[in-house]
Structure formats: structure tokens, C-alpha cells
Amino acid sequence: MDDDEPRVDRDDERPLHVQIQEILRHEIRDRLSPGSSLPTEAELQQRFGVSRSVVRQALASLASLGIISRQRGRGSVVTAEPVLHRHVDRAGGLREQAEQRGQQLRTHVLSVERATAPEPARAVLGTSEAWKIERVRYLEGTPVIFMRTLVPHARFPHFTAELLEGASLLGLMREHGCIPSGGPRQVQAVPADQDLARALDVSIGEPLLLLEGVTRDEHGDGLESFSVWHRAGTVFDVDAHVTSEPAAVASQDDVRRLRLLAQELHSTLAQLDANAP
């Protein structure tokens, strides 16, 4: 055994199969490309000094997360990371967009806590008393989105982590009598800091796509101010329309906003291409 290879710690409270699963997951992320084969069960058993049943539990966990597939004659093979498509000009409905592509998107709530909204979120929400909600969204078992959302506490005093787990935030707002109508958004490429890297299982400094914006109700009142970080596999789809009637454009502000969005998307793609391995 290579002295530099990570080993299981029998004094660790975590089960051995969980430790092995985490070690292999990091090695797959850092060293292996899609289609690569993992060592055989016998080789892993010898490397970690555990029974074959423990190795099989670890591999089964990786398979359930969609990180590997078990193929007859090839053993365990690294799968390609799923690609998330989302319409940047739509508010909500991301789960439905994934389902239309035959994918499963799951949301896990990390925390729901009272917070003081900073500017400019305070101006959007009309109050400094807010809920700060942090969630991770998984596509086919892979963490692809980290979300941090601020919503006015007075309008949604009943929000809890249990209520939000696996639910649509905008859907819950509708159930509470608030009708989301949308709002401005902007996209930029940013590096992953330590917390984002941990939440999305990426390396520190890896490029992420940050979508920031607000959602207002039909009366123009702020329902949420959000920051959403996406792994680099995300594709933002924009449904553009060509018109021969310039007067049909609602306003010059709309034109400037769309041009800015196009420039930001072009810059984001260029930065991702430059940072691609």
C-alpha cells in the first residue's frame, strides 16, 4: 500500500463503508475521468484491509449517488456528471425543467434561521427582518446548486426546515397567498470558496456560475432576494425572439437589461472555457 494513500480510521465513529465511500469519491473527483474503471473489489479489500461486504456497501453507495455504475465484465465505472439545463429567464420551475429531460432534482435544506437582511436585500424585501434559507439541490445524486435565499419573516412566519425540505419555495409562497411574478437576474462566474467547495463537492477555486436576483409578487413587493451558485456543468438556456418592429420592445431599460445579460453570459462562458482543464 502506498503510504500516501488515504486509509480508513478504525477509531473514527463513522462506519468503515462510509469512510471508504468518501475516500473513493474524492479520488474519482480529483483523478478519474468518466468511463474510467475503479479497482476491483478484491483490490479495494486488500487496500483498505476490510471485508468484501464492506467494499460492496461503499460501492453500492457510490452507485446510488450516480457517481459510478456497476457493469458486468467491467466492474465499477465512473459515470459522466449530469448536466443541468435551466431557463435563466424563468422564475422557479427548475424541478419541472429537469423532469422534462428525464432527470431527478432533489432539494435538501441545510438551515433556516432568522437574519438581518443587508442592503440591497433590505430595500427589495421592505424589511430587515428576514429568514435566511440555505439549500443544496442534487441532480441524479450529484450536488449541483447551492442556494442562499432571504425572504421577509413577517410574510412567512411559518417557514421551517421541515416544511421546506424537498418543497418548492415559490410553491409554498403561492399556498400562502403570494403570487410570484419574477424580477431581474444576473449571472457571473466566481471561484468556489471553502464553504461552497464543501457543499458542492468541488475544489476550492473551481469556477461556479452565480445567479443573483430578486422575485417580486404581482404588486411589485419583494418576496425573495437570492444567490444561487451552480457547478460548472450547468447550461443556461435563453429563449431569444427576433422582431422586425423595434417599437414592440417595451422600453429602453428592457433593451439594456437584455444586452447586459447577453454580455454577462458571453463573459461567463469565456471564463469557463479559459479555466477548463
N, C-alpha and C positions, 0 to 999 in steps of 0.2 A: 504494500500500500504506500502511495506517495504521502510523505509526511505533511505536504501542504494541502492535501485533500481534506475537506470538512468531514468530521466524524460525528457520530451520534454521541450524546452525553447521557449516560445512564443515571446521572444524578438529576437530570432535568425532569420536571414534573410532566412534561408533555410525553405522550406515548411515542414509542420508537418509530412507528409508521408515519406519524405526523412530522417528526424531525427529518426523516428520510425524504418525505414528500417535499418539504420546504427546501432541503438541500438540492434535490434534483430540479425543482422549479427554478431556482436561481441559476443553476448551471445551464439549463435549457435557455433561459433568457439571455445569458451572457456569452454562451459559447456555441450553441447549436442553432442551425437554420431549419426551416420547415422541410420535412422529408428525411431528416437525419434519424438514425436509429440509436436508441438507448442501449446501454449494455444489457446483456441477458439477465434473467432472474438469478441464475447461478452466480454470475459475476457480481451482481449487486449484493447478493447474500454473502459472498466472500469479502467484498469490500467493507461492508458495514458490520459484519460479524453477527448477523441476525438470522432468524429462521426464514424459510421461503414464504411462509404465510404473512410475515411482517412486510416483506418486499412486495408481495402481491397486494396487500392493503394500500401501500404507498402508491403503487402504480394505478390501482383502481381509483384512488382519489384524484390523481392527475388526469385520468381518462374522464372522470365525471365532470371535471372542470373544463374539459375540451382542450387541454394542453397537449395530450398525446392521444393516439389511437392504438388499439391493440389489433394487429394484423397477423393473420395466420401465415406462418412461414417467414415473417419479418420481425416478429416481436413487437416492441413498443416503438412507435414512430412519432416524431414531433409534428404536430399539425400546424397549419398556417393560422396566424392570428385572424380573427374575424374582422371584417371591415364594416364600420358603422357609417351609414348614409343618413344625413338629416337635411331637411329643407331649412336653410337659415332664415328664410322669410316667413316661417310659420312659428306660431307660439304654441307650444305644447304638442301633444300627439306623437311624441318620439317613439313610444312603445308600439303604436299602430304602424308607424313607418317601418320599424324593424320587422313586425309581423308580416307586412306585405312582401318582405324579402325572404320569408321563411325563417326568420331569426327570433330568438327569445331574448328579451331585455328585462332584467330584474333590478329592482331598486332596494338598497339597504340603507337604513337611516343610521348614521353614526352618532348624531347628537341633535337635541332640540333644547335650546336654552335661551333665557331672557338676555337681551343685549341692548346696548345703547347704539342706535344707528348713527354712523358717521355721516358727514356731508360727503357727496351729494345725495346719498340714500335718504337722509332725513327730509330733504326737500321733496323727493319723489313720494315718500310714504306719508308725508304730512305730520310726522311724529318722530320722536327719538326713542320711544318705547317699542321695541321690536322683538320678534322671535328670530334667532339665528339658527338656521337649519342646515346641517351638513349631511350629505348623502353621497353614496357611491353607486353607480349603475354598472351592471355586469351584462355583457353581451356574450351569450354562449359560455358563461362561466368566467370570462376574462374581464377584469375591471377596466372600463374604457372611459368613464366620466367621473369626475369629482365635482360636486355642486355645493356652492355656499350661497344660501338664499336668506334675505331679510324680508320679513313680512310684518305689517303693523299688528302689534299684540292686541290692541283693543278690538280690531275687527275679527280676529280669530283666536279668542282666549281659550278655546277648547283644544287647540292643537297639542298633540303628544307624539312621542316617538312611536308608540304602539299604533296610533291612528294613521300615521304617515307611512309606516312600514309597508312597502310594496304597493302603495297607492299613488295616484296622480295628484300632485299638489293643486294644479288648476282644477281638476275634477272636484276635489274637496271644497275649493273656493266656490264653485258653482252650486254645490249642495248647500252651502252656507248663504246662498242668495246673491253672490257676487259674480258678475259675468265678465270674464277676462276678454279684452278686445285687442290686446297687443301693445307694441311700443317699440322704441328704437333699440337696435342691437349693433354691436361692433365686434370684429374678430381680429385677433392679433396672435402672433407666435411668441411664446415666452418659454424660458427654461424651467424645468421642474426643480423646485426646492426640495428640501429633505422631507417635509410632510407630504407634498404631492407625490414624490417618488415612492414613498411608502404606501400611500393609498392606492396608487395606480400600478404598483409593481413595475416601475421603470427605474432607470439610472438617474441620479442627480445630474441636472444639467441637460437632460434629454428634452428636445423641443416638444412643446404641447401647444394645442390650439385653444386660446382663451376666448370664450364668447361671453360678453358682458352686455347687460341691458336691463330694461325695466318692462313690467307689464302693468297696464292700466285697465280699469273697468270701463264700461260703456259711458260713464260720466266723466272720465278723464282722471279719476282718482287712482293713486298708486296702490297696486296690490302686492308687488314684489320688486325687489332690486336684487339682481343675481350675478354671480360669476361662476362660469362653468368651464372647467378645464378638460380637454379631450386628448386622449392618446393620439400619437401621430398617424394612426391608421384611419382616422376619421375623414370622410369626404363630405364637404358642404355642397349641397345641390342648390342652385338658384334657377328659378323658372323665369327667364327673361322674355319680354314681349317686344316686338318691333311694331312701331306705329308710324304711319305717314302723316299723322296730324299732330304736330308739336303742341297745339293748343289743348290737346286731350290730356297732357300732363297736368296733374293737379296744381303744382306750384314749383317755383324755382328751388324751394327748400327740398322738395322731394327729389329733384334732379341732382342737387348737390349731395344729398344723402346717399343716393344710389351710386353716384360716381365715387364717393368716398369708400363705400362698401366694396365696389369692384377693385379699387386700388389696394385696399387692405387685403382682400382675398388673393390678389396677384402677388403682393409682397409676402404674404404668409406662405404661399406655395413655393416662391423662390427661396425663402429661408429654409423651408423643409428640404428642398432639393439640395441646398448647399450643405445641410447638416446630415444628409442621408449617408449611411455607411457605404 
